[in-house]
């Protein structure tokens, strides 16, 4: 479990550093990248992915699979909600 949490921390730190670099290059880019936190459609999709992967991971690998399911759900939400809203 310790290696799983360490790997998760590295992935999360990389995402935060990516946001910081984007914000330095273009002010306001960080806010646009984290827009998915206010998008109900993106959050619902991420929650569904998290639930499905958590159930499958729990059955096959137990507790160490749960943080990866949460990360996958967050990345799905990030991908869906990170787009510009349609005009």
C-alpha positions in Angstrom: 0.0 0.0 0.0 2.9 2.4 0.7 4.2 2.1 -2.9 0.8 2.8 -4.2 0.4 6.0 -2.2 3.8 7.2 -3.1 3.1 6.7 -6.8 -0.2 8.5 -6.4 1.6 11.4 -4.7 4.0 11.6 -7.6 1.2 11.7 -10.2 -0.7 14.4 -8.3 2.4 16.4 -7.8 3.1 16.3 -11.6 -0.4 17.5 -12.3 0.0 20.4 -9.8 3.4 21.3 -11.3 1.9 21.2 -14.8 -0.8 23.6 -13.6 1.7 26.0 -12.0 3.9 26.1 -15.2 0.8 26.8 -17.3 -0.3 29.6 -14.9 3.2 31.2 -15.2 3.1 31.1 -19.0 -0.5 32.3 -19.3 -2.3 33.9 -16.3 -5.7 32.3 -15.9 -4.7 28.9 -17.4 -4.7 27.2 -14.1 -8.3 28.2 -13.5 -9.2 26.9 -16.9 -7.5 23.6 -16.3 -9.3 23.0 -13.0 -12.7 24.1 -14.4 -13.9 20.5 -14.3 -14.5 20.8 -10.6 -17.5 23.0 -11.3 -18.8 20.9 -14.2 -21.6 18.5 -13.1 -21.3 16.4 -16.2 -17.6 15.9 -15.8 -18.0 15.1 -12.1 -20.7 12.5 -12.8 -18.6 10.8 -15.4 -15.6 10.7 -13.1 -17.7 9.3 -10.3 -19.0 6.6 -12.5 -15.5 5.6 -13.7 -14.3 5.7 -10.1 -17.2 3.4 -8.9 -16.7 0.9 -11.7 -12.9 0.7 -11.3 -13.2 0.6 -7.6 -15.5 -2.4 -7.7 -13.4 -4.2 -10.2 -10.2 -3.3 -8.5 -11.5 -4.3 -5.1 -12.5 -7.7 -6.3 -9.2 -8.4 -8.1 -6.6 -6.5 -6.1 -8.1 -5.3 -2.8 -7.3 -2.1 -1.1 -4.3 -0.9 -3.2 -6.6 -0.6 -6.3 -8.9 2.0 -4.7 -6.5 5.0 -4.9 -5.9 4.2 -8.6 -9.6 4.1 -9.2 -10.0 7.5 -7.7 -7.1 8.9 -9.8 -8.6 7.4 -12.9 -12.0 9.0 -12.1 -10.3 12.4 -11.5 -8.4 12.2 -14.8 -11.7 11.3 -16.7 -13.3 14.4 -15.0 -10.3 16.5 -15.9 -10.5 15.4 -19.6 -14.2 15.9 -20.0 -14.5 19.1 -18.0 -11.3 20.8 -19.3 -12.8 21.8 -22.6 -14.0 25.2 -23.6 -17.8 25.5 -23.2 -19.6 25.5 -26.6 -20.8 28.8 -28.0 
